[in-house]
Amino acid sequence: MSAIASKRFAEEFATLLDKSVTVTLKSGQKIAGRVVAFNQSDYSLWLSDAVIEEGRSARRLFVSGSEIATIEVVEEGPDLMGLYERLNRVFPNMVRYLRDAGVIVVMERVRVTKDGLTEGTGPVAERVRRIWEEWRAESRSAG
């Protein structure tokens, strides 16, 4: 069970990549920026266009994982529930929607976000890509 929990944690953490976040350090200081890289072994982050609470800014800023108290995702995307439901009809009981992360996982090997397919190859991935393209076109015309 712990291996599954560890894998899910790593998957969730990986979804921070390219997201705008606010990092609160153990000291209470807050830093806002976009995650451009991270070290999975200690959860250190590289932030771009970082803004430190005092108003200072840095084009690139390294934040040590040992100093991080919390990470809040600031960037919200579209609700993927419609895409999730559509994928679940095609792949019954083989789809998970990680709402907080903005990721849908199909058959534990294909990942899709609001921006499209992020992981996976083969026939299942191609089918998911086509379904995503239909959903995105419908979402754009409705919005």
N, CA, C and O atoms as CSV, one atom per row, in Angstrom:
chain,resi,resn,atom,element,x,y,z
A,1,MET,N,N,0.816,-1.197,0.000
A,1,MET,CA,C,0.000,0.000,0.000
A,1,MET,C,C,0.856,1.257,0.000
A,1,MET,O,O,0.509,2.244,-0.647
A,2,SER,N,N,1.981,1.228,0.725
A,2,SER,CA,C,2.809,2.420,0.794
A,2,SER,C,C,3.448,2.747,-0.552
A,2,SER,O,O,3.687,3.917,-0.850
A,3,ALA,N,N,3.725,1.741,-1.362
A,3,ALA,CA,C,4.286,1.986,-2.698
A,3,ALA,C,C,3.275,2.727,-3.566
A,3,ALA,O,O,3.647,3.613,-4.335
A,4,ILE,N,N,2.002,2.370,-3.445
A,4,ILE,CA,C,0.946,3.036,-4.212
A,4,ILE,C,C,0.812,4.485,-3.754
A,4,ILE,O,O,0.705,5.397,-4.575
A,5,ALA,N,N,0.818,4.688,-2.447
A,5,ALA,CA,C,0.701,6.050,-1.914
A,5,ALA,C,C,1.897,6.892,-2.342
A,5,ALA,O,O,1.741,8.058,-2.703
A,6,SER,N,N,3.075,6.308,-2.303
A,6,SER,CA,C,4.282,7.024,-2.711
A,6,SER,C,C,4.230,7.391,-4.190
A,6,SER,O,O,4.615,8.494,-4.575
A,7,LYS,N,N,3.755,6.466,-5.012
A,7,LYS,CA,C,3.636,6.732,-6.452
A,7,LYS,C,C,2.625,7.852,-6.707
A,7,LYS,O,O,2.873,8.742,-7.520
A,8,ARG,N,N,1.502,7.805,-6.021
A,8,ARG,CA,C,0.494,8.852,-6.193
A,8,ARG,C,C,1.012,10.211,-5.749
A,8,ARG,O,O,0.724,11.225,-6.384
A,9,PHE,N,N,1.785,10.236,-4.646
A,9,PHE,CA,C,2.357,11.495,-4.193
A,9,PHE,C,C,3.279,12.053,-5.260
A,9,PHE,O,O,3.216,13.242,-5.573
A,10,ALA,N,N,4.125,11.219,-5.815
A,10,ALA,CA,C,5.055,11.659,-6.863
A,10,ALA,C,C,4.289,12.166,-8.082
A,10,ALA,O,O,4.680,13.166,-8.684
A,11,GLU,N,N,3.200,11.485,-8.453
A,11,GLU,CA,C,2.376,11.931,-9.585
A,11,GLU,C,C,1.774,13.302,-9.306
A,11,GLU,O,O,1.790,14.183,-10.166
A,12,GLU,N,N,1.251,13.473,-8.115
A,12,GLU,CA,C,0.649,14.754,-7.746
A,12,GLU,C,C,1.702,15.854,-7.749
A,12,GLU,O,O,1.451,16.949,-8.250
A,13,PHE,N,N,2.875,15.573,-7.194
A,13,PHE,CA,C,3.930,16.578,-7.140
A,13,PHE,C,C,4.367,16.974,-8.542
A,13,PHE,O,O,4.639,18.146,-8.803
A,14,ALA,N,N,4.434,16.004,-9.442
A,14,ALA,CA,C,4.860,16.275,-10.815
A,14,ALA,C,C,3.902,17.215,-11.539
A,14,ALA,O,O,4.306,17.902,-12.477
A,15,THR,N,N,2.649,17.255,-11.120
A,15,THR,CA,C,1.685,18.138,-11.772
A,15,THR,C,C,1.946,19.612,-11.471
A,15,THR,O,O,1.345,20.484,-12.099
A,16,LEU,N,N,2.841,19.902,-10.513
A,16,LEU,CA,C,3.187,21.290,-10.210
A,16,LEU,C,C,4.009,21.929,-11.323
A,16,LEU,O,O,4.062,23.154,-11.433
A,17,LEU,N,N,4.644,21.111,-12.142
A,17,LEU,CA,C,5.501,21.634,-13.197
A,17,LEU,C,C,4.722,22.577,-14.102
A,17,LEU,O,O,3.643,22.237,-14.587
A,18,ASP,N,N,5.276,23.762,-14.324
A,18,ASP,CA,C,4.695,24.817,-15.162
A,18,ASP,C,C,3.446,25.458,-14.564
A,18,ASP,O,O,2.715,26.151,-15.271
A,19,LYS,N,N,3.192,25.242,-13.290
A,19,LYS,CA,C,2.050,25.870,-12.622
A,19,LYS,C,C,2.519,27.049,-11.787
A,19,LYS,O,O,3.643,27.058,-11.287
A,20,SER,N,N,1.660,28.032,-11.641
A,20,SER,CA,C,1.927,29.151,-10.745
A,20,SER,C,C,1.599,28.714,-9.333
A,20,SER,O,O,0.525,28.170,-9.074
A,21,VAL,N,N,2.528,28.954,-8.423
A,21,VAL,CA,C,2.353,28.513,-7.041
A,21,VAL,C,C,2.747,29.626,-6.083
A,21,VAL,O,O,3.469,30.556,-6.442
A,22,THR,N,N,2.257,29.506,-4.856
A,22,THR,CA,C,2.744,30.315,-3.751
A,22,THR,C,C,3.344,29.342,-2.749
A,22,THR,O,O,2.662,28.450,-2.244
A,23,VAL,N,N,4.624,29.523,-2.472
A,23,VAL,CA,C,5.348,28.660,-1.547
A,23,VAL,C,C,5.476,29.402,-0.225
A,23,VAL,O,O,5.935,30.543,-0.192
A,24,THR,N,N,5.073,28.759,0.859
A,24,THR,CA,C,5.277,29.319,2.188
A,24,THR,C,C,6.438,28.559,2.818
A,24,THR,O,O,6.419,27.331,2.910
A,25,LEU,N,N,7.445,29.310,3.249
A,25,LEU,CA,C,8.608,28.699,3.885
A,25,LEU,C,C,8.333,28.471,5.372
A,25,LEU,O,O,7.399,29.045,5.933
A,26,LYS,N,N,9.128,27.654,5.986
A,26,LYS,CA,C,8.975,27.389,7.420
A,26,LYS,C,C,9.096,28.663,8.241
A,26,LYS,O,O,8.544,28.744,9.338
A,27,SER,N,N,9.809,29.658,7.725
A,27,SER,CA,C,9.962,30.942,8.409
A,27,SER,C,C,8.700,31.800,8.312
A,27,SER,O,O,8.570,32.808,9.007
A,28,GLY,N,N,7.765,31.387,7.437
A,28,GLY,CA,C,6.540,32.159,7.226
A,28,GLY,C,C,6.599,33.031,5.983
A,28,GLY,O,O,5.571,33.544,5.541
A,29,GLN,N,N,7.769,33.206,5.419
A,29,GLN,CA,C,7.933,34.008,4.204
A,29,GLN,C,C,7.224,33.334,3.033
A,29,GLN,O,O,7.241,32.109,2.912
A,30,LYS,N,N,6.598,34.142,2.169
A,30,LYS,CA,C,5.890,33.612,1.002
A,30,LYS,C,C,6.607,34.021,-0.271
A,30,LYS,O,O,7.114,35.136,-0.390
A,31,ILE,N,N,6.639,33.085,-1.231
A,31,ILE,CA,C,7.258,33.326,-2.528
A,31,ILE,C,C,6.282,32.841,-3.593
A,31,ILE,O,O,5.781,31.719,-3.517
A,32,ALA,N,N,6.015,33.681,-4.578
A,32,ALA,CA,C,5.140,33.299,-5.689
A,32,ALA,C,C,5.991,33.151,-6.936
A,32,ALA,O,O,6.957,33.890,-7.131
A,33,GLY,N,N,5.628,32.187,-7.784
A,33,GLY,CA,C,6.351,31.994,-9.036
A,33,GLY,C,C,5.813,30.798,-9.790
A,33,GLY,O,O,4.847,30.160,-9.369
A,34,ARG,N,N,6.452,30.500,-10.918
A,34,ARG,CA,C,6.050,29.369,-11.748
A,34,ARG,C,C,7.107,28.282,-11.599
A,34,ARG,O,O,8.299,28.548,-11.750
A,35,VAL,N,N,6.670,27.050,-11.301
A,35,VAL,CA,C,7.593,25.926,-11.126
A,35,VAL,C,C,8.134,25.523,-12.498
A,35,VAL,O,O,7.372,25.135,-13.384
A,36,VAL,N,N,9.453,25.619,-12.664
A,36,VAL,CA,C,10.073,25.233,-13.933
A,36,VAL,C,C,10.860,23.928,-13.802
A,36,VAL,O,O,11.152,23.273,-14.802
A,37,ALA,N,N,11.199,23.556,-12.574
A,37,ALA,CA,C,11.904,22.293,-12.334
A,37,ALA,C,C,11.794,21.951,-10.855
A,37,ALA,O,O,11.539,22.817,-10.017
A,38,PHE,N,N,11.993,20.663,-10.549
A,38,PHE,CA,C,12.017,20.247,-9.149
A,38,PHE,C,C,12.893,19.016,-9.012
A,38,PHE,O,O,13.139,18.296,-9.980
A,39,ASN,N,N,13.358,18.787,-7.792
A,39,ASN,CA,C,14.146,17.611,-7.473
A,39,ASN,C,C,13.248,16.677,-6.677
A,39,ASN,O,O,12.852,16.998,-5.557
A,40,GLN,N,N,12.930,15.542,-7.243
A,40,GLN,CA,C,11.975,14.640,-6.610
A,40,GLN,C,C,12.530,13.999,-5.339
A,40,GLN,O,O,11.760,13.537,-4.498
A,41,SER,N,N,13.841,13.966,-5.189
A,41,SER,CA,C,14.402,13.327,-3.995
A,41,SER,C,C,14.231,14.177,-2.739
A,41,SER,O,O,14.051,13.632,-1.650
A,42,ASP,N,N,14.283,15.508,-2.871
A,42,ASP,CA,C,14.105,16.359,-1.687
A,42,ASP,C,C,13.039,17.441,-1.869
A,42,ASP,O,O,12.834,18.262,-0.976
A,43,TYR,N,N,12.367,17.447,-3.008
A,43,TYR,CA,C,11.261,18.358,-3.319
A,43,TYR,C,C,11.682,19.829,-3.352
A,43,TYR,O,O,10.876,20.720,-3.083
A,44,SER,N,N,12.942,20.071,-3.683
A,44,SER,CA,C,13.388,21.438,-3.926
A,44,SER,C,C,12.782,21.919,-5.238
A,44,SER,O,O,12.500,21.120,-6.130
A,45,LEU,N,N,12.585,23.228,-5.349
A,45,LEU,CA,C,11.934,23.797,-6.525
A,45,LEU,C,C,12.809,24.866,-7.173
A,45,LEU,O,O,13.552,25.573,-6.491
A,46,TRP,N,N,12.713,24.975,-8.489
A,46,TRP,CA,C,13.209,26.132,-9.230
A,46,TRP,C,C,11.982,26.889,-9.683
A,46,TRP,O,O,11.119,26.333,-10.362
A,47,LEU,N,N,11.898,28.160,-9.309
A,47,LEU,CA,C,10.778,29.006,-9.695
A,47,LEU,C,C,11.259,30.048,-10.686
A,47,LEU,O,O,12.359,30.580,-10.543
A,48,SER,N,N,10.443,30.345,-11.691
A,48,SER,CA,C,10.756,31.434,-12.609
A,48,SER,C,C,9.866,32.621,-12.258
A,48,SER,O,O,8.773,32.458,-11.717
A,49,ASP,N,N,10.352,33.815,-12.576
A,49,ASP,CA,C,9.615,35.056,-12.314
A,49,ASP,C,C,9.080,35.078,-10.890
A,49,ASP,O,O,7.911,35.380,-10.646
A,50,ALA,N,N,9.963,34.752,-9.964
A,50,ALA,CA,C,9.573,34.654,-8.553
A,50,ALA,C,C,9.431,36.041,-7.935
A,50,ALA,O,O,10.202,36.953,-8.232
A,51,VAL,N,N,8.435,36.179,-7.076
A,51,VAL,CA,C,8.222,37.414,-6.330
A,51,VAL,C,C,8.206,37.047,-4.852
A,51,VAL,O,O,7.376,36.267,-4.385
A,52,ILE,N,N,9.155,37.641,-4.138
A,52,ILE,CA,C,9.267,37.383,-2.708
A,52,ILE,C,C,8.398,38.393,-1.983
A,52,ILE,O,O,8.260,39.537,-2.417
A,53,GLU,N,N,7.821,37.967,-0.891
A,53,GLU,CA,C,6.861,38.756,-0.122
A,53,GLU,C,C,7.238,40.235,0.022
A,53,GLU,O,O,6.362,41.096,-0.067
A,54,GLU,N,N,8.497,40.542,0.237
A,54,GLU,CA,C,8.922,41.923,0.442
A,54,GLU,C,C,8.880,42.741,-0.841
A,54,GLU,O,O,9.194,43.931,-0.816
A,55,GLY,N,N,8.501,42.136,-1.956
A,55,GLY,CA,C,8.430,42.854,-3.221
A,55,GLY,C,C,9.634,42.646,-4.113
A,55,GLY,O,O,9.647,43.102,-5.257
A,56,ARG,N,N,10.646,41.962,-3.605
A,56,ARG,CA,C,11.806,41.663,-4.445
A,56,ARG,C,C,11.411,40.601,-5.461
A,56,ARG,O,O,10.516,39.792,-5.217
A,57,SER,N,N,12.091,40.614,-6.602
A,57,SER,CA,C,11.785,39.610,-7.610
A,57,SER,C,C,13.080,39.010,-8.140
A,57,SER,O,O,14.154,39.601,-8.038
A,58,ALA,N,N,12.944,37.828,-8.704
A,58,ALA,CA,C,14.092,37.128,-9.285
A,58,ALA,C,C,13.614,36.385,-10.516
A,58,ALA,O,O,12.542,35.779,-10.510
A,59,ARG,N,N,14.411,36.434,-11.569
A,59,ARG,CA,C,14.051,35.718,-12.790
A,59,ARG,C,C,14.011,34.215,-12.530
A,59,ARG,O,O,13.115,33.524,-13.015
A,60,ARG,N,N,14.976,33.709,-11.769
A,60,ARG,CA,C,15.023,32.300,-11.368
A,60,ARG,C,C,15.371,32.251,-9.886
A,60,ARG,O,O,16.250,32.978,-9.423
A,61,LEU,N,N,14.682,31.396,-9.149
A,61,LEU,CA,C,14.924,31.292,-7.717
A,61,LEU,C,C,14.864,29.828,-7.310
A,61,LEU,O,O,13.922,29.116,-7.656
A,62,PHE,N,N,15.880,29.384,-6.569
A,62,PHE,CA,C,15.912,28.031,-6.030
A,62,PHE,C,C,15.325,28.056,-4.628
A,62,PHE,O,O,15.687,28.904,-3.812
A,63,VAL,N,N,14.416,27.122,-4.348
A,63,VAL,CA,C,13.824,27.007,-3.018
A,63,VAL,C,C,14.133,25.601,-2.512
A,63,VAL,O,O,13.729,24.610,-3.120
A,64,SER,N,N,14.839,25.528,-1.414
A,64,SER,CA,C,15.219,24.241,-0.834
A,64,SER,C,C,13.993,23.518,-0.286
A,64,SER,O,O,13.184,24.103,0.435
A,65,GLY,N,N,13.868,22.260,-0.632
A,65,GLY,CA,C,12.733,21.464,-0.162
A,65,GLY,C,C,12.658,21.383,1.345
A,65,GLY,O,O,11.567,21.282,1.905
A,66,SER,N,N,13.807,21.425,2.017
A,66,SER,CA,C,13.815,21.331,3.481
A,66,SER,C,C,13.250,22.586,4.142
A,66,SER,O,O,12.914,22.561,5.326
A,67,GLU,N,N,13.143,23.678,3.394
A,67,GLU,CA,C,12.623,24.936,3.933
A,67,GLU,C,C,11.148,25.169,3.622
A,67,GLU,O,O,10.554,26.117,4.136
A,68,ILE,N,N,10.543,24.313,2.782
A,68,ILE,CA,C,9.162,24.512,2.346
A,68,ILE,C,C,8.184,23.975,3.388
A,68,ILE,O,O,8.279,22.826,3.819
A,69,ALA,N,N,7.241,24.833,3.784
A,69,ALA,CA,C,6.167,24.412,4.693
A,69,ALA,C,C,4.936,24.008,3.886
A,69,ALA,O,O,4.347,22.956,4.133
A,70,THR,N,N,4.545,24.850,2.916
A,70,THR,CA,C,3.379,24.538,2.079
A,70,THR,C,C,3.613,25.031,0.658
A,70,THR,O,O,4.409,25.937,0.413
A,71,ILE,N,N,2.890,24.404,-0.273
A,71,ILE,CA,C,2.877,24.841,-1.664
A,71,ILE,C,C,1.413,24.941,-2.072
A,71,ILE,O,O,0.669,23.963,-2.002
A,72,GLU,N,N,1.011,26.126,-2.497
A,72,GLU,CA,C,-0.368,26.349,-2.922
A,72,GLU,C,C,-0.386,26.599,-4.431
A,72,GLU,O,O,0.326,27.470,-4.931
A,73,VAL,N,N,-1.197,25.835,-5.144
A,73,VAL,CA,C,-1.333,26.045,-6.581
A,73,VAL,C,C,-2.268,27.222,-6.785
A,73,VAL,O,O,-3.407,27.208,-6.319
A,74,VAL,N,N,-1.785,28.242,-7.481
A,74,VAL,CA,C,-2.546,29.471,-7.694
A,74,VAL,C,C,-3.341,29.373,-8.985
A,74,VAL,O,O,-4.463,29.870,-9.077
A,75,GLU,N,N,-2.754,28.732,-9.970
A,75,GLU,CA,C,-3.324,28.672,-11.308
A,75,GLU,C,C,-4.472,27.655,-11.350
A,75,GLU,O,O,-4.283,26.480,-11.034
A,76,GLU,N,N,-5.605,28.100,-11.725
A,76,GLU,CA,C,-6.748,27.215,-11.886
A,76,GLU,C,C,-7.026,27.019,-13.369
A,76,GLU,O,O,-6.880,27.948,-14.163
A,77,GLY,N,N,-7.411,25.856,-13.725
A,77,GLY,CA,C,-7.732,25.573,-15.114
A,77,GLY,C,C,-9.210,25.286,-15.266
A,77,GLY,O,O,-9.967,25.414,-14.303
A,78,PRO,N,N,-9.631,24.901,-16.452
A,78,PRO,CA,C,-11.041,24.576,-16.651
A,78,PRO,C,C,-11.409,23.305,-15.905
A,78,PRO,O,O,-10.552,22.465,-15.628
A,79,ASP,N,N,-12.669,23.171,-15.586
A,79,ASP,CA,C,-13.144,21.956,-14.935
A,79,ASP,C,C,-13.118,20.829,-15.956
A,79,ASP,O,O,-13.756,20.914,-17.005
A,80,LEU,N,N,-12.391,19.794,-15.647
A,80,LEU,CA,C,-12.230,18.668,-16.566
A,80,LEU,C,C,-13.288,17.590,-16.370
A,80,LEU,O,O,-13.170,16.502,-16.934
A,81,MET,N,N,-14.321,17.874,-15.581
A,81,MET,CA,C,-15.328,16.845,-15.279
A,81,MET,C,C,-16.002,16.324,-16.551
A,81,MET,O,O,-16.247,15.123,-16.670
A,82,GLY,N,N,-16.300,17.198,-17.487
A,82,GLY,CA,C,-16.929,16.749,-18.738
A,82,GLY,C,C,-16.022,15.808,-19.511
A,82,GLY,O,O,-16.485,14.803,-20.050
A,83,LEU,N,N,-14.734,16.126,-19.571
A,83,LEU,CA,C,-13.768,15.250,-20.238
A,83,LEU,C,C,-13.642,13.932,-19.491
A,83,LEU,O,O,-13.587,12.868,-20.108
A,84,TYR,N,N,-13.596,13.998,-18.165
A,84,TYR,CA,C,-13.518,12.788,-17.344
A,84,TYR,C,C,-14.711,11.869,-17.621
A,84,TYR,O,O,-14.540,10.666,-17.821
A,85,GLU,N,N,-15.915,12.439,-17.631
A,85,GLU,CA,C,-17.114,11.631,-17.867
A,85,GLU,C,C,-17.082,10.994,-19.247
A,85,GLU,O,O,-17.444,9.828,-19.408
A,86,ARG,N,N,-16.651,11.753,-20.231
A,86,ARG,CA,C,-16.557,11.242,-21.600
A,86,ARG,C,C,-15.542,10.093,-21.682
A,86,ARG,O,O,-15.815,9.059,-22.291
A,87,LEU,N,N,-14.381,10.282,-21.068
A,87,LEU,CA,C,-13.363,9.223,-21.070
A,87,LEU,C,C,-13.834,7.999,-20.304
A,87,LEU,O,O,-13.532,6.870,-20.691
A,88,ASN,N,N,-14.571,8.212,-19.221
A,88,ASN,CA,C,-15.066,7.089,-18.423
A,88,ASN,C,C,-16.106,6.267,-19.191
A,88,ASN,O,O,-16.247,5.069,-18.947
A,89,ARG,N,N,-16.830,6.897,-20.110
A,89,ARG,CA,C,-17.773,6.133,-20.941
A,89,ARG,C,C,-17.025,5.244,-21.928
A,89,ARG,O,O,-17.468,4.134,-22.226
A,90,VAL,N,N,-15.898,5.725,-22.431
A,90,VAL,CA,C,-15.111,4.961,-23.395
A,90,VAL,C,C,-14.240,3.916,-22.694
A,90,VAL,O,O,-14.050,2.814,-23.209
A,91,PHE,N,N,-13.714,4.266,-21.521
A,91,PHE,CA,C,-12.850,3.378,-20.740
A,91,PHE,C,C,-13.468,3.194,-19.350
A,91,PHE,O,O,-12.953,3.745,-18.377
A,92,PRO,N,N,-14.566,2.426,-19.237
A,92,PRO,CA,C,-15.281,2.320,-17.960
A,92,PRO,C,C,-14.394,1.800,-16.827
A,92,PRO,O,O,-13.669,0.817,-16.978
A,93,ASN,N,N,-14.477,2.490,-15.697
A,93,ASN,CA,C,-13.760,2.110,-14.479
A,93,ASN,C,C,-12.243,2.055,-14.641
A,93,ASN,O,O,-11.564,1.405,-13.845
A,94,MET,N,N,-11.708,2.718,-15.645
A,94,MET,CA,C,-10.262,2.740,-15.855
A,94,MET,C,C,-9.733,4.172,-15.876
A,94,MET,O,O,-8.621,4.422,-16.341
A,95,VAL,N,N,-10.540,5.117,-15.366
A,95,VAL,CA,C,-10.178,6.532,-15.432
A,95,VAL,C,C,-10.233,7.127,-14.018
A,95,VAL,O,O,-11.186,6.907,-13.271
A,96,ARG,N,N,-9.179,7.891,-13.670
A,96,ARG,CA,C,-9.150,8.621,-12.395
A,96,ARG,C,C,-8.996,10.100,-12.696
A,96,ARG,O,O,-8.192,10.490,-13.542
A,97,TYR,N,N,-9.769,10.920,-12.001
A,97,TYR,CA,C,-9.684,12.373,-12.147
A,97,TYR,C,C,-9.058,12.932,-10.876
A,97,TYR,O,O,-9.665,12.877,-9.807
A,98,LEU,N,N,-7.855,13.468,-10.990
A,98,LEU,CA,C,-7.173,14.108,-9.874
A,98,LEU,C,C,-7.493,15.599,-9.959
A,98,LEU,O,O,-6.716,16.389,-10.494
A,99,ARG,N,N,-8.649,15.960,-9.422
A,99,ARG,CA,C,-9.193,17.314,-9.575
A,99,ARG,C,C,-8.219,18.389,-9.104
A,99,ARG,O,O,-8.006,19.376,-9.808
A,100,ASP,N,N,-7.627,18.214,-7.929
A,100,ASP,CA,C,-6.720,19.230,-7.394
A,100,ASP,C,C,-5.506,19.438,-8.286
A,100,ASP,O,O,-4.964,20.540,-8.369
A,101,ALA,N,N,-5.085,18.367,-8.953
A,101,ALA,CA,C,-3.909,18.450,-9.818
A,101,ALA,C,C,-4.272,18.835,-11.248
A,101,ALA,O,O,-3.397,19.210,-12.028
A,102,GLY,N,N,-5.552,18.747,-11.598
A,102,GLY,CA,C,-5.966,19.048,-12.963
A,102,GLY,C,C,-5.491,18.007,-13.961
A,102,GLY,O,O,-5.134,18.334,-15.093
A,103,VAL,N,N,-5.489,16.741,-13.531
A,103,VAL,CA,C,-4.984,15.650,-14.366
A,103,VAL,C,C,-5.991,14.510,-14.380
A,103,VAL,O,O,-6.591,14.175,-13.359
A,104,ILE,N,N,-6.165,13.918,-15.563
A,104,ILE,CA,C,-6.966,12.702,-15.697
A,104,ILE,C,C,-6.005,11.592,-16.097
A,104,ILE,O,O,-5.210,11.751,-17.024
A,105,VAL,N,N,-6.083,10.463,-15.390
A,105,VAL,CA,C,-5.213,9.320,-15.664
A,105,VAL,C,C,-6.091,8.204,-16.213
A,105,VAL,O,O,-7.074,7.806,-15.587
A,106,VAL,N,N,-5.724,7.703,-17.393
A,106,VAL,CA,C,-6.469,6.627,-18.040
A,106,VAL,C,C,-5.612,5.366,-18.032
A,106,VAL,O,O,-4.478,5.372,-18.509
A,107,MET,N,N,-6.162,4.298,-17.490
A,107,MET,CA,C,-5.496,2.990,-17.444
A,107,MET,C,C,-4.117,3.069,-16.800
A,107,MET,O,O,-3.219,2.307,-17.159
A,108,GLU,N,N,-3.946,3.985,-15.853
A,108,GLU,CA,C,-2.704,4.154,-15.097
A,108,GLU,C,C,-1.476,4.444,-15.954
A,108,GLU,O,O,-0.354,4.377,-15.452
A,109,ARG,N,N,-1.663,4.769,-17.249
A,109,ARG,CA,C,-0.484,5.023,-18.080
A,109,ARG,C,C,-0.629,6.205,-19.030
A,109,ARG,O,O,0.360,6.653,-19.610
A,110,VAL,N,N,-1.833,6.710,-19.196
A,110,VAL,CA,C,-2.051,7.864,-20.069
A,110,VAL,C,C,-2.544,9.008,-19.195
A,110,VAL,O,O,-3.505,8.857,-18.441
A,111,ARG,N,N,-1.871,10.164,-19.304
A,111,ARG,CA,C,-2.234,11.338,-18.510
A,111,ARG,C,C,-2.647,12.453,-19.458
A,111,ARG,O,O,-2.003,12.689,-20.480
A,112,VAL,N,N,-3.725,13.131,-19.105
A,112,VAL,CA,C,-4.218,14.241,-19.919
A,112,VAL,C,C,-4.594,15.389,-18.983
A,112,VAL,O,O,-5.138,15.180,-17.899
A,113,THR,N,N,-4.287,16.620,-19.439
A,113,THR,CA,C,-4.618,17.823,-18.683
A,113,THR,C,C,-5.440,18.738,-19.582
A,113,THR,O,O,-5.800,18.362,-20.698
A,114,LYS,N,N,-5.733,19.930,-19.097
A,114,LYS,CA,C,-6.470,20.911,-19.906
A,114,LYS,C,C,-5.714,21.254,-21.179
A,114,LYS,O,O,-6.314,21.689,-22.162
A,115,ASP,N,N,-4.387,21.058,-21.168
A,115,ASP,CA,C,-3.561,21.387,-22.320
A,115,ASP,C,C,-3.334,20.212,-23.272
A,115,ASP,O,O,-2.692,20.374,-24.309
A,116,GLY,N,N,-3.852,19.039,-22.929
A,116,GLY,CA,C,-3.711,17.879,-23.804
A,116,GLY,C,C,-2.960,16.743,-23.151
A,116,GLY,O,O,-2.734,16.736,-21.941
A,117,LEU,N,N,-2.579,15.791,-23.965
A,117,LEU,CA,C,-1.890,14.591,-23.515
A,117,LEU,C,C,-0.506,14.952,-22.998
A,117,LEU,O,O,0.256,15.631,-23.687
A,118,THR,N,N,-0.175,14.506,-21.791
A,118,THR,CA,C,1.142,14.792,-21.233
A,118,THR,C,C,1.992,13.543,-21.107
A,118,THR,O,O,3.214,13.631,-20.980
A,119,GLU,N,N,1.356,12.380,-21.142
A,119,GLU,CA,C,2.104,11.139,-20.969
A,119,GLU,C,C,1.321,10.004,-21.608
A,119,GLU,O,O,0.100,9.926,-21.476
A,120,GLY,N,N,2.036,9.125,-22.302
A,120,GLY,CA,C,1.412,7.944,-22.872
A,120,GLY,C,C,1.566,7.876,-24.381
A,120,GLY,O,O,1.604,8.899,-25.064
A,121,THR,N,N,1.654,6.655,-24.887
A,121,THR,CA,C,1.759,6.413,-26.322
A,121,THR,C,C,0.904,5.206,-26.670
A,121,THR,O,O,0.426,4.489,-25.790
A,122,GLY,N,N,0.721,4.994,-27.956
A,122,GLY,CA,C,-0.017,3.825,-28.416
A,122,GLY,C,C,-1.466,4.122,-28.712
A,122,GLY,O,O,-1.896,5.275,-28.678
A,123,PRO,N,N,-2.224,3.064,-29.005
A,123,PRO,CA,C,-3.625,3.223,-29.415
A,123,PRO,C,C,-4.507,3.887,-28.352
A,123,PRO,O,O,-5.368,4.701,-28.690
A,124,VAL,N,N,-4.305,3.554,-27.081
A,124,VAL,CA,C,-5.120,4.155,-26.022
A,124,VAL,C,C,-4.831,5.658,-25.955
A,124,VAL,O,O,-5.753,6.467,-25.851
A,125,ALA,N,N,-3.564,6.021,-26.014
A,125,ALA,CA,C,-3.190,7.438,-25.963
A,125,ALA,C,C,-3.768,8.196,-27.155
A,125,ALA,O,O,-4.231,9.327,-27.003
A,126,GLU,N,N,-3.745,7.590,-28.327
A,126,GLU,CA,C,-4.318,8.246,-29.514
A,126,GLU,C,C,-5.820,8.438,-29.362
A,126,GLU,O,O,-6.360,9.473,-29.750
A,127,ARG,N,N,-6.486,7.455,-28.805
A,127,ARG,CA,C,-7.938,7.563,-28.577
A,127,ARG,C,C,-8.233,8.675,-27.576
A,127,ARG,O,O,-9.157,9.466,-27.770
A,128,VAL,N,N,-7.440,8.731,-26.503
A,128,VAL,CA,C,-7.608,9.791,-25.499
A,128,VAL,C,C,-7.352,11.152,-26.140
A,128,VAL,O,O,-8.068,12.111,-25.851
A,129,ARG,N,N,-6.343,11.251,-27.005
A,129,ARG,CA,C,-6.031,12.518,-27.673
A,129,ARG,C,C,-7.210,12.978,-28.539
A,129,ARG,O,O,-7.556,14.159,-28.535
A,130,ARG,N,N,-7.823,12.056,-29.277
A,130,ARG,CA,C,-8.975,12.419,-30.116
A,130,ARG,C,C,-10.150,12.892,-29.259
A,130,ARG,O,O,-10.815,13.873,-29.592
A,131,ILE,N,N,-10.395,12.196,-28.166
A,131,ILE,CA,C,-11.495,12.588,-27.271
A,131,ILE,C,C,-11.208,13.960,-26.669
A,131,ILE,O,O,-12.113,14.787,-26.563
A,132,TRP,N,N,-9.952,14.215,-26.272
A,132,TRP,CA,C,-9.576,15.518,-25.734
A,132,TRP,C,C,-9.773,16.618,-26.774
A,132,TRP,O,O,-10.282,17.693,-26.454
A,133,GLU,N,N,-9.371,16.351,-28.020
A,133,GLU,CA,C,-9.528,17.354,-29.079
A,133,GLU,C,C,-10.993,17.703,-29.296
A,133,GLU,O,O,-11.320,18.876,-29.472
A,134,GLU,N,N,-11.884,16.715,-29.288
A,134,GLU,CA,C,-13.325,16.967,-29.419
A,134,GLU,C,C,-13.822,17.800,-28.242
A,134,GLU,O,O,-14.548,18.779,-28.420
A,135,TRP,N,N,-13.418,17.395,-27.025
A,135,TRP,CA,C,-13.845,18.107,-25.814
A,135,TRP,C,C,-13.361,19.558,-25.847
A,135,TRP,O,O,-14.117,20.472,-25.519
A,136,ARG,N,N,-12.118,19.768,-26.240
A,136,ARG,CA,C,-11.562,21.127,-26.276
A,136,ARG,C,C,-12.282,21.992,-27.306
A,136,ARG,O,O,-12.588,23.153,-27.035
A,137,ALA,N,N,-12.557,21.426,-28.501
A,137,ALA,CA,C,-13.279,22.181,-29.524
A,137,ALA,C,C,-14.680,22.560,-29.030
A,137,ALA,O,O,-15.133,23.684,-29.248
A,138,GLU,N,N,-15.353,21.633,-28.374
A,138,GLU,CA,C,-16.684,21.921,-27.844
A,138,GLU,C,C,-16.621,22.946,-26.720
A,138,GLU,O,O,-17.493,23.808,-26.615
A,139,SER,N,N,-15.586,22.857,-25.875
A,139,SER,CA,C,-15.431,23.807,-24.778
A,139,SER,C,C,-15.184,25.214,-25.287
A,139,SER,O,O,-15.715,26.179,-24.738
A,140,ARG,N,N,-14.381,25.335,-26.336
A,140,ARG,CA,C,-14.086,26.645,-26.907
A,140,ARG,C,C,-15.310,27.256,-27.563
A,140,ARG,O,O,-15.560,28.454,-27.424
A,141,SER,N,N,-16.076,26.438,-28.278
A,141,SER,CA,C,-17.263,26.979,-28.956
A,141,SER,C,C,-18.348,27.345,-27.942
A,141,SER,O,O,-19.130,28.267,-28.176
A,142,ALA,N,N,-18.398,26.632,-26.827
A,142,ALA,CA,C,-19.400,26.943,-25.794
A,142,ALA,C,C,-18.992,28.166,-24.979
A,142,ALA,O,O,-19.849,28.900,-24.487
A,143,GLY,N,N,-17.679,28.389,-24.835
A,143,GLY,CA,C,-17.183,29.497,-23.995
A,143,GLY,C,C,-16.877,30.645,-24.812
A,143,GLY,O,O,-16.448,31.676,-24.294
